[in-house]
Amino acid sequence: MARRKRYSRTNLIFFILVCCIILIYFLSKDTFSLFESQIDGSSNTDIAFYVLEDSLQTHELYLGDLSPGDTQSVGFTVKNYTDEKVAEVDLSYTVTVKCTENLPLNIDLYEDTNPVNDYGFNKDDYGTWFYYINVPEHALTHGTEEEHSYILNIEFPYDKDDPKYQDIIEAIEITVNSKQIIE
């Protein structure tokens, strides 16, 4: 009988010990959860407005009426605003005029009234020679309305009145490449 009491006491102590461990586990779980938190949130992100339009704009210049001795002018403007908005980022841009040189035209580009002097001949990716006029990189500051005006003068020299130039097509492409200035 003494042996049986001893086992039942041992069993009782083991049972109490297991209950204490389980009780400590559940109490500590609640205690540790006091130091945890969870939050769901959202933020309103402001996006800077980039004003230069990314659409392809074309202007057809009809040179059929251009006779030897005549000059035609095309004006265009690069600006950092529209009717409603001004750019919220600093921008830089370059202008390139590319001509096929099928006709013996004198083509000059003016920024405001100053001539652009960076010009020459280069090959494209397909080995075709083109006449290029390159405007150096300019910056437009955010928050203030700025614009730069250009005039492209196309002159058909008077002494080039050869009938071989009749029905020849001349292509002139003006490209404005812009990018955001990141400092």
C-alpha positions as a Markdown table, in Angstrom:
| # | Residue | x | y | z |
|---|---|---|---|---|
| 1 | Met | 0.0 | 0.0 | 0.0 |
| 2 | Ala | 2.9 | 2.3 | 0.7 |
| 3 | Arg | 4.1 | 1.7 | -2.7 |
| 4 | Arg | 0.8 | 2.6 | -4.2 |
| 5 | Lys | 0.6 | 5.9 | -2.3 |
| 6 | Arg | 4.1 | 6.6 | -3.5 |
| 7 | Tyr | 3.1 | 6.1 | -7.1 |
| 8 | Ser | 0.0 | 8.1 | -6.7 |
| 9 | Arg | 2.0 | 10.9 | -5.1 |
| 10 | Thr | 4.5 | 10.7 | -7.9 |
| 11 | Asn | 1.6 | 10.8 | -10.4 |
| 12 | Leu | 0.0 | 13.7 | -8.6 |
| 13 | Ile | 3.2 | 15.7 | -8.6 |
| 14 | Phe | 3.8 | 14.8 | -12.3 |
| 15 | Phe | 0.2 | 15.9 | -13.1 |
| 16 | Ile | 0.6 | 19.2 | -11.2 |
| 17 | Leu | 3.9 | 19.8 | -12.9 |
| 18 | Val | 2.4 | 19.3 | -16.4 |
| 19 | Cys | -0.6 | 21.6 | -15.5 |
| 20 | Cys | 1.8 | 24.3 | -14.3 |
| 21 | Ile | 3.8 | 24.1 | -17.6 |
| 22 | Ile | 0.6 | 24.3 | -19.6 |
| 23 | Leu | -0.6 | 27.2 | -17.4 |
| 24 | Ile | 2.8 | 29.0 | -17.8 |
| 25 | Tyr | 2.6 | 28.5 | -21.6 |
| 26 | Phe | -0.8 | 30.1 | -22.0 |
| 27 | Leu | 0.0 | 33.0 | -19.6 |
| 28 | Ser | 3.3 | 33.7 | -21.4 |
| 29 | Lys | 1.6 | 33.6 | -24.8 |
| 30 | Asp | -0.8 | 36.4 | -23.7 |
| 31 | Thr | 2.1 | 38.3 | -22.2 |
| 32 | Phe | 4.2 | 38.2 | -25.4 |
| 33 | Ser | 1.2 | 39.2 | -27.5 |
| 34 | Leu | 1.1 | 42.5 | -25.7 |
| 35 | Phe | 4.3 | 43.5 | -27.4 |
| 36 | Glu | 3.0 | 42.8 | -30.9 |
| 37 | Ser | 1.0 | 45.2 | -33.0 |
| 38 | Gln | -0.5 | 45.1 | -36.4 |
| 39 | Ile | -1.6 | 48.0 | -38.6 |
| 40 | Asp | -3.1 | 48.3 | -42.0 |
| 41 | Gly | -2.4 | 51.5 | -43.8 |
| 42 | Ser | -2.3 | 53.3 | -47.0 |
| 43 | Ser | -0.5 | 56.4 | -48.3 |
| 44 | Asn | -1.3 | 59.0 | -50.8 |
| 45 | Thr | 1.7 | 59.3 | -53.1 |
| 46 | Asp | 2.2 | 62.5 | -55.0 |
| 47 | Ile | 3.4 | 62.0 | -58.6 |
| 48 | Ala | 5.3 | 64.8 | -60.3 |
| 49 | Phe | 3.7 | 66.0 | -63.5 |
| 50 | Tyr | 5.8 | 65.8 | -66.7 |
| 51 | Val | 4.3 | 68.2 | -69.2 |
| 52 | Leu | 6.0 | 67.4 | -72.5 |
| 53 | Glu | 3.6 | 65.4 | -74.5 |
| 54 | Asp | 4.8 | 62.0 | -75.6 |
| 55 | Ser | 2.6 | 61.9 | -78.7 |
| 56 | Leu | 4.0 | 62.0 | -82.3 |
| 57 | Gln | 3.2 | 65.4 | -83.8 |
| 58 | Thr | 3.6 | 65.9 | -87.5 |
| 59 | His | 3.4 | 69.0 | -89.6 |
| 60 | Glu | 3.4 | 68.7 | -93.3 |
| 61 | Leu | 5.5 | 71.3 | -95.1 |
| 62 | Tyr | 4.6 | 71.4 | -98.7 |
| 63 | Leu | 7.8 | 72.2 | -100.7 |
| 64 | Gly | 6.1 | 71.9 | -104.1 |
| 65 | Asp | 5.6 | 75.6 | -104.2 |
| 66 | Leu | 9.2 | 76.2 | -103.3 |
| 67 | Ser | 11.0 | 77.4 | -106.5 |
| 68 | Pro | 14.6 | 78.4 | -106.9 |
| 69 | Gly | 15.2 | 81.6 | -105.1 |
| 70 | Asp | 12.3 | 81.0 | -102.6 |
| 71 | Thr | 12.6 | 80.6 | -98.8 |
| 72 | Gln | 10.1 | 79.0 | -96.5 |
| 73 | Ser | 10.1 | 79.2 | -92.7 |
| 74 | Val | 8.7 | 76.8 | -90.0 |
| 75 | Gly | 8.4 | 77.9 | -86.4 |
| 76 | Phe | 8.0 | 75.6 | -83.4 |
| 77 | Thr | 8.3 | 76.0 | -79.6 |
| 78 | Val | 9.4 | 73.8 | -76.8 |
| 79 | Lys | 7.8 | 74.6 | -73.5 |
| 80 | Asn | 7.3 | 73.1 | -70.1 |
| 81 | Tyr | 3.6 | 74.0 | -69.6 |
| 82 | Thr | 0.2 | 73.5 | -71.2 |
| 83 | Asp | -2.9 | 75.7 | -70.8 |
| 84 | Glu | -3.7 | 74.3 | -67.4 |
| 85 | Lys | -0.4 | 72.8 | -65.9 |
| 86 | Val | 3.2 | 73.6 | -65.4 |
| 87 | Ala | 5.9 | 70.8 | -65.2 |
| 88 | Glu | 6.6 | 69.8 | -61.6 |
| 89 | Val | 10.0 | 68.3 | -62.5 |
| 90 | Asp | 13.1 | 69.9 | -64.1 |
| 91 | Leu | 13.5 | 68.8 | -67.7 |
| 92 | Ser | 16.2 | 68.8 | -70.2 |
| 93 | Tyr | 15.8 | 68.4 | -74.0 |
| 94 | Thr | 17.6 | 68.4 | -77.3 |
| 95 | Val | 16.4 | 69.2 | -80.8 |
| 96 | Thr | 17.6 | 67.4 | -83.9 |
| 97 | Val | 16.7 | 68.3 | -87.5 |
| 98 | Lys | 17.4 | 65.5 | -90.0 |
| 99 | Cys | 17.2 | 66.1 | -93.7 |
| 100 | Thr | 17.6 | 63.6 | -96.6 |
| 101 | Glu | 19.4 | 66.1 | -98.8 |
| 102 | Asn | 17.7 | 64.9 | -102.0 |
| 103 | Leu | 17.3 | 68.6 | -103.0 |
| 104 | Pro | 20.1 | 71.2 | -102.9 |
| 105 | Leu | 18.4 | 73.2 | -100.1 |
| 106 | Asn | 20.0 | 75.5 | -97.6 |
| 107 | Ile | 18.5 | 74.6 | -94.3 |
| 108 | Asp | 19.3 | 76.7 | -91.2 |
| 109 | Leu | 17.9 | 76.5 | -87.7 |
| 110 | Tyr | 17.6 | 79.5 | -85.4 |
| 111 | Glu | 17.0 | 79.5 | -81.7 |
| 112 | Asp | 15.2 | 82.8 | -81.1 |
| 113 | Thr | 17.4 | 84.8 | -83.5 |
| 114 | Asn | 20.7 | 83.0 | -82.9 |
| 115 | Pro | 21.8 | 80.4 | -85.5 |
| 116 | Val | 22.4 | 76.9 | -84.4 |
| 117 | Asn | 26.0 | 76.0 | -85.5 |
| 118 | Asp | 26.2 | 72.3 | -84.7 |
| 119 | Tyr | 25.5 | 70.7 | -88.1 |
| 120 | Gly | 27.0 | 68.2 | -90.4 |
| 121 | Phe | 26.5 | 64.9 | -92.3 |
| 122 | Asn | 26.2 | 61.5 | -90.6 |
| 123 | Lys | 25.1 | 58.0 | -91.6 |
| 124 | Asp | 22.1 | 56.4 | -90.0 |
| 125 | Asp | 21.9 | 52.7 | -89.0 |
| 126 | Tyr | 21.2 | 51.6 | -92.6 |
| 127 | Gly | 24.2 | 53.4 | -94.1 |
| 128 | Thr | 22.2 | 56.3 | -95.6 |
| 129 | Trp | 23.7 | 59.8 | -95.3 |
| 130 | Phe | 21.7 | 62.6 | -93.7 |
| 131 | Tyr | 22.2 | 66.2 | -93.0 |
| 132 | Tyr | 21.8 | 66.9 | -89.2 |
| 133 | Ile | 21.4 | 70.0 | -87.2 |
| 134 | Asn | 21.8 | 69.5 | -83.4 |
| 135 | Val | 20.6 | 71.8 | -80.7 |
| 136 | Pro | 22.7 | 71.4 | -77.5 |
| 137 | Glu | 20.9 | 70.2 | -74.4 |
| 138 | His | 18.7 | 72.9 | -72.7 |
| 139 | Ala | 17.0 | 72.8 | -69.3 |
| 140 | Leu | 13.5 | 73.9 | -68.3 |
| 141 | Thr | 12.9 | 74.6 | -64.6 |
| 142 | His | 10.0 | 73.1 | -62.8 |
| 143 | Gly | 7.2 | 75.4 | -61.4 |
| 144 | Thr | 7.9 | 78.3 | -63.8 |
| 145 | Glu | 6.6 | 78.6 | -67.3 |
| 146 | Glu | 9.5 | 78.6 | -69.8 |
| 147 | Glu | 9.6 | 78.2 | -73.6 |
| 148 | His | 12.2 | 78.2 | -76.3 |
| 149 | Ser | 11.3 | 79.2 | -79.8 |
| 150 | Tyr | 12.9 | 77.9 | -83.0 |
| 151 | Ile | 12.7 | 78.8 | -86.7 |
| 152 | Leu | 13.7 | 76.5 | -89.4 |
| 153 | Asn | 14.5 | 78.3 | -92.7 |
| 154 | Ile | 14.5 | 76.4 | -95.9 |
| 155 | Glu | 16.0 | 78.1 | -98.9 |
| 156 | Phe | 16.0 | 76.8 | -102.5 |
| 157 | Pro | 19.1 | 78.5 | -104.0 |
| 158 | Tyr | 18.4 | 80.6 | -107.1 |
| 159 | Asp | 21.2 | 79.0 | -109.1 |
| 160 | Lys | 19.8 | 75.4 | -108.6 |
| 161 | Asp | 17.1 | 75.6 | -111.3 |
| 162 | Asp | 18.0 | 72.4 | -113.0 |
| 163 | Pro | 14.9 | 70.3 | -114.2 |
| 164 | Lys | 16.5 | 67.2 | -112.7 |
| 165 | Tyr | 15.2 | 68.4 | -109.3 |
| 166 | Gln | 11.6 | 68.2 | -110.5 |
| 167 | Asp | 9.5 | 65.6 | -108.6 |
| 168 | Ile | 12.2 | 64.9 | -106.1 |
| 169 | Ile | 11.0 | 64.3 | -102.5 |
| 170 | Glu | 12.8 | 65.9 | -99.6 |
| 171 | Ala | 12.2 | 64.7 | -96.0 |
| 172 | Ile | 12.8 | 66.9 | -93.1 |
| 173 | Glu | 12.3 | 65.5 | -89.6 |
| 174 | Ile | 12.4 | 67.5 | -86.4 |
| 175 | Thr | 12.9 | 65.5 | -83.2 |
| 176 | Val | 12.6 | 66.8 | -79.6 |
| 177 | Asn | 14.0 | 64.4 | -77.0 |
| 178 | Ser | 13.3 | 65.2 | -73.4 |
| 179 | Lys | 14.1 | 63.7 | -70.1 |
| 180 | Gln | 13.6 | 64.4 | -66.4 |
| 181 | Ile | 16.6 | 65.9 | -64.6 |
| 182 | Ile | 17.4 | 63.7 | -61.5 |
| 183 | Glu | 19.9 | 65.2 | -59.1 |
